[in-house]
Structure formats: structure tokens, C-alpha cells
Amino acid sequence: MGDRRDEGPEGSAVYLEILRRLQQGEISADDRLVDTAIAAEQGVSRMPVREALLRLVHEGYLVGSTRGFVLPHFSDQDVADIFELRSLLEPRAAASAAYHLTMTDIADLEAGYRLTCEAVESGSGRELMRANSDFRKVWLRAVPNRKMATTITRFADHVQIVRRTTLHDTSTQQVVLKLLGEQLDAFRRRDSLAVFDTMGRFLDTARLRYFAVLETARLPQGADLSLRS
């Protein structure tokens, strides 16, 4: 999935480190990733860093700018539109994966869920982002239609924006824990209809929580919410 260029060990290591930071929310919308600075930090030449950054652009995690690489920017309409696309694809893809999960895959899903429990217990939005990412990767690799799976991975930028916006909210963390638990149970039972249903509800909840957080952030400080429905 994604463009697997022949980066060599240095490029692969840089790619994995930047991807880790992205998936755990360590890179913010105000950050700019500059190849020369990363090369100096990692003790490698500029070229493998450049290749790693371009790969992350190709996979949807970053976009290029005149002063380095940055996180993608989406309008509210962009986010809503992509949620609609994901809602058409991901429940179906996850349901098809239910038939193809190996015992190793189930064990990996259980490990991702345990990380989710630990993250929610500690209140760590960053660790919850990581756990959510790990869980998602497992069922995606079991999707038999690889073109569908690859298309879904193109929404990585959208997924990350939603996670960064919502997963630091404690009430959202509890909802995520409940829904992932339901997904895990459905995957264990190889119940494709239940997987389809829980994945759809997960996406609906993510969409509602995302826009609720944005609306709250845009309210004037000290606004009276008592008359809001």
C-alpha cells in the first residue's frame, strides 16, 4: 500500500520515524518539515530524507509548500465530503476483511484494543491515536480487494486530521473505546454484518464529534450554551 520506493535503510528509517510522529500527533498544523533540518537531526544525508518526505506526500500524510512539508489543510466541506466517501467504502471493506483475518490478525487487533484501553485509562490522546492507527492497519491489511484497501489508505490525511481534533477529548475517548470493543467482538466472531454496522457507527460518531469540537472551539469565550439545542 502506497509507493514503496527503493529508499535504502536510511530512507526507510526516516520514513518510519516521521510516520510515527504523524500517527501519534507529534506534528502540528503549524509545523514545517524541512529536509535539511531532519537530515541533521537524524544524522543522514538530505536525499533519503527528501525521498521519505515525498513518499509521505504520495501517501497523503503531507503536502509540499515553498518552505517545507506541512500537514494538509481541509475546509469543513472537504472533511464532510471525505467522510461521505469513507462511509461508503470502509464498512464494506472491513466486513470483507472479517472472513480473511488470521489468528495472528485477531491477536494484533486484541493488542490494539489493549493499547486503546490503556490510553483511555491514562487520558493520553497521543497514545490513543497510536492505538487507533494500529487497530485500523490490521483489518485493512486483511481486505481482499487490494484496490479498495489502497483507496482507503489515500484518506490517511483525513484520518489524521479527525484524530488530532477529537481524540484528546475525554468523552470521545470513551466512545472510541466502546466502539472499538464492539468492532473487536464482531471481528472475533467473523460476523461481517456486525462489522459493517459497527464501522458505520464509528464513522458517524467520528464525523459528529469532529464538527462538535470545531463548533465549540469557534464559540466566543464564555458563551452561554443554555439555549443551544
C-alpha positions as CSV (number, residue, x, y, z in Angstrom):
1,M,0.0,0.0,0.0
2,G,1.5,3.3,-1.0
3,D,4.6,3.9,-3.2
4,R,7.3,1.6,-1.9
5,R,10.3,3.3,-3.4
6,D,13.8,1.8,-3.1
7,E,14.9,4.2,-0.4
8,G,17.5,2.1,1.3
9,P,17.9,1.6,5.0
10,E,18.4,5.3,5.8
11,G,15.3,6.5,3.9
12,S,13.2,3.7,5.4
13,A,14.2,4.6,8.9
14,V,13.5,8.3,8.3
15,Y,10.2,7.4,6.7
16,L,9.1,5.3,9.7
17,E,10.2,7.9,12.2
18,I,8.2,10.7,10.6
19,L,5.2,8.4,10.1
20,R,5.3,7.5,13.8
21,R,5.3,11.2,14.7
22,L,2.4,11.9,12.3
23,Q,0.4,9.0,13.6
24,Q,0.9,9.9,17.2
25,G,0.0,13.6,16.7
26,E,3.5,14.9,17.4
27,I,3.4,17.1,14.3
28,S,1.0,20.0,14.4
29,A,-0.6,22.1,11.7
30,D,1.9,24.9,12.5
31,D,5.0,22.7,12.0
32,R,7.1,22.7,8.8
33,L,9.2,19.7,8.0
34,V,12.4,20.7,6.2
35,D,14.6,18.0,4.7
36,T,17.9,19.7,5.7
37,A,16.8,20.1,9.3
38,I,15.6,16.5,9.5
39,A,18.8,15.2,7.9
40,A,20.9,17.0,10.5
41,E,18.7,15.7,13.3
42,Q,18.8,12.1,12.1
43,G,22.5,12.2,11.1
44,V,21.8,11.2,7.4
45,S,22.2,12.9,4.1
46,R,19.5,15.1,2.6
47,M,18.5,12.7,-0.2
48,P,16.9,9.8,1.8
49,V,15.0,12.4,3.9
50,R,13.7,14.0,0.7
51,E,12.6,10.6,-0.6
52,A,10.9,9.8,2.7
53,L,9.0,13.1,2.7
54,L,7.9,12.7,-0.9
55,R,6.6,9.2,-0.1
56,L,4.6,10.6,2.7
57,V,3.2,13.2,0.3
58,H,2.2,10.4,-2.1
59,E,0.5,8.5,0.7
60,G,-1.5,11.6,1.8
61,Y,0.1,12.4,5.1
62,L,1.9,15.6,4.0
63,V,1.8,18.3,1.3
64,G,4.6,20.3,-0.2
65,S,5.0,24.0,0.4
66,T,7.5,26.7,-0.5
67,R,9.1,26.4,2.9
68,G,9.0,22.7,3.5
69,F,6.4,20.0,4.0
70,V,3.2,20.5,6.1
71,L,0.1,18.8,7.1
72,P,-2.8,19.0,4.6
73,H,-5.5,21.7,5.2
74,F,-9.1,20.8,4.7
75,S,-12.2,23.0,4.7
76,D,-15.2,21.9,6.6
77,Q,-16.8,20.8,3.3
78,D,-13.7,18.8,2.3
79,V,-13.9,16.9,5.6
80,A,-17.6,16.3,5.2
81,D,-17.2,15.1,1.6
82,I,-14.4,12.7,2.6
83,F,-16.4,11.3,5.5
84,E,-19.1,10.5,3.0
85,L,-16.7,8.6,0.8
86,R,-15.2,6.8,3.8
87,S,-18.7,5.8,4.9
88,L,-19.3,4.2,1.5
89,L,-16.0,2.3,1.5
90,E,-14.8,1.4,4.9
91,P,-17.8,-0.5,6.4
92,R,-17.8,-2.7,3.2
93,A,-14.1,-3.2,3.3
94,A,-14.0,-4.1,7.0
95,A,-16.9,-6.5,6.5
96,S,-15.0,-8.3,3.8
97,A,-11.9,-8.4,5.9
98,A,-13.8,-10.3,8.6
99,Y,-13.7,-13.5,6.5
100,H,-9.9,-13.3,5.9
101,L,-8.5,-12.4,9.3
102,T,-5.9,-14.9,10.5
103,M,-5.4,-15.9,14.2
104,T,-2.4,-13.6,14.1
105,D,-4.6,-10.7,12.9
106,I,-7.1,-11.3,15.7
107,A,-4.2,-11.3,18.2
108,D,-3.0,-8.0,16.7
109,L,-6.5,-6.5,16.9
110,E,-6.6,-7.5,20.6
111,A,-3.2,-5.9,21.2
112,G,-4.5,-2.7,19.5
113,Y,-7.6,-2.8,21.7
114,R,-5.5,-3.3,24.9
115,L,-3.4,-0.2,23.9
116,T,-6.7,1.7,23.4
117,C,-7.8,0.7,27.0
118,E,-4.5,1.8,28.4
119,A,-4.6,5.1,26.5
120,V,-8.1,5.9,27.6
121,E,-7.3,5.0,31.2
122,S,-4.3,7.3,31.2
123,G,-6.2,10.0,29.3
124,S,-3.5,10.2,26.6
125,G,-4.9,11.4,23.3
126,R,-1.5,10.8,21.7
127,E,-1.4,7.1,22.7
128,L,-5.0,6.7,21.7
129,M,-4.1,8.0,18.2
130,R,-1.4,5.3,18.0
131,A,-3.6,2.6,19.2
132,N,-6.4,3.6,16.8
133,S,-3.9,3.6,14.0
134,D,-2.6,0.1,14.9
135,F,-6.1,-1.3,15.1
136,R,-7.0,0.1,11.7
137,K,-3.9,-1.2,10.0
138,V,-4.7,-4.8,11.0
139,W,-8.1,-5.0,9.3
140,L,-7.0,-3.0,6.3
141,R,-4.2,-5.5,5.5
142,A,-6.8,-8.3,5.5
143,V,-9.1,-6.6,3.0
144,P,-9.1,-9.0,-0.1
145,N,-9.8,-6.2,-2.6
146,R,-6.4,-4.5,-2.5
147,K,-7.5,-1.7,-4.8
148,M,-10.2,-0.8,-2.3
149,A,-7.7,-1.0,0.6
150,T,-5.3,1.2,-1.3
151,T,-8.0,3.7,-2.0
152,I,-8.9,3.8,1.7
153,T,-5.3,4.4,2.7
154,R,-5.4,7.6,0.5
155,F,-7.6,9.1,3.2
156,A,-4.7,9.0,5.7
157,D,-4.6,12.8,5.8
158,H,-8.3,13.0,6.6
159,V,-8.0,10.3,9.3
160,Q,-5.1,12.1,11.0
161,I,-6.9,15.4,11.0
162,V,-10.0,13.8,12.6
163,R,-7.9,12.0,15.2
164,R,-5.9,15.2,16.1
165,T,-9.1,17.1,16.5
166,T,-11.2,14.6,18.5
167,L,-9.1,12.1,20.4
168,H,-7.9,14.5,23.1
169,D,-11.5,14.9,24.2
170,T,-12.2,12.6,27.2
171,S,-15.8,11.9,26.3
172,T,-14.8,11.0,22.8
173,Q,-12.2,8.6,24.1
174,Q,-14.8,6.7,26.0
175,V,-17.0,6.4,22.9
176,V,-14.0,5.2,20.8
177,L,-13.2,2.6,23.4
178,K,-16.8,1.3,23.3
179,L,-17.0,1.2,19.5
180,L,-13.6,-0.5,19.1
181,G,-14.6,-3.1,21.6
182,E,-17.7,-3.8,19.5
183,Q,-15.6,-4.0,16.4
184,L,-13.2,-6.4,18.0
185,D,-16.0,-8.7,19.2
186,A,-17.5,-8.7,15.6
187,F,-14.1,-9.4,14.0
188,R,-13.6,-12.3,16.5
189,R,-16.9,-13.8,15.5
190,R,-16.2,-13.2,11.8
191,D,-19.6,-11.5,11.7
192,S,-19.4,-9.4,8.6
193,L,-22.8,-7.8,9.2
194,A,-21.9,-6.7,12.7
195,V,-18.5,-5.4,11.5
196,F,-20.3,-3.4,8.8
197,D,-22.7,-1.9,11.3
198,T,-20.1,-1.0,13.9
199,M,-17.7,0.5,11.3
200,G,-20.6,2.7,10.0
201,R,-21.4,3.8,13.6
202,F,-17.8,4.5,14.3
203,L,-17.5,6.8,11.2
204,D,-20.8,8.5,12.0
205,T,-19.6,9.2,15.6
206,A,-16.3,10.5,14.4
207,R,-18.0,12.9,12.0
208,L,-20.4,14.2,14.6
209,R,-17.6,14.6,17.2
210,Y,-15.3,16.3,14.8
211,F,-17.8,19.0,13.9
212,A,-18.9,19.3,17.5
213,V,-15.4,20.0,18.7
214,L,-14.9,22.6,15.9
215,E,-18.2,24.3,16.8
216,T,-17.2,24.5,20.5
217,A,-13.8,25.9,19.6
218,R,-15.4,28.7,17.5
219,L,-17.8,29.8,20.1
220,P,-17.0,33.1,21.8
221,Q,-15.2,32.6,25.2
222,G,-17.8,32.4,27.9
223,A,-20.7,32.0,25.6
224,D,-24.0,30.9,27.1
225,L,-24.9,27.4,25.8
226,S,-28.1,27.1,27.7
227,L,-30.4,27.9,24.8
228,R,-28.5,25.8,22.3
229,S,-30.3,22.6,21.2
